[in-house]
Amino acid sequence: MDFLKYKNFIGSIEYSEPDNILYGKVLGLHRILISYEGQTVDELRQDFIDGIEHYLSVCEEEGIKPQKSYTGAFNVRIPSDMHGRAVLKAQELGINLNAFVKSAIEEKLNLENA
């Protein structure tokens, strides 16, 4: 799947067949919605960039810190026995659970990119 990227913001790319239009939204934001559309990929990309620039200018005018597409924090739901095993394995490795999960994700991402 392809994504649009601009100034550390990530946006989706969708297609509406009935409307014959490309559209999307900036991903990972939880208090605001930045959406965009276009007839062509170039129009979509420009509307994406314009939407982000507008958001950043409003934040600057109002003295608000802009949100990021992804903050680096998220909740993960796993079975309790897996949670316990992960904590024990992290302790065995001399790291905390956060570092253990981070290394597991990095390993999985590296395997998929190999």
Secondary structure, DSSP 8 states (H G I E B T S, - for coil): ---EEETTEEE--EEETTTTEEEEEBTT-SS---EEEESSHHHHHHHHHHHHHHHHHHHHHHT-----S--S-------HHHHHHHHHHHHHHTS-HHHHHHHHHHHHHHHHH-
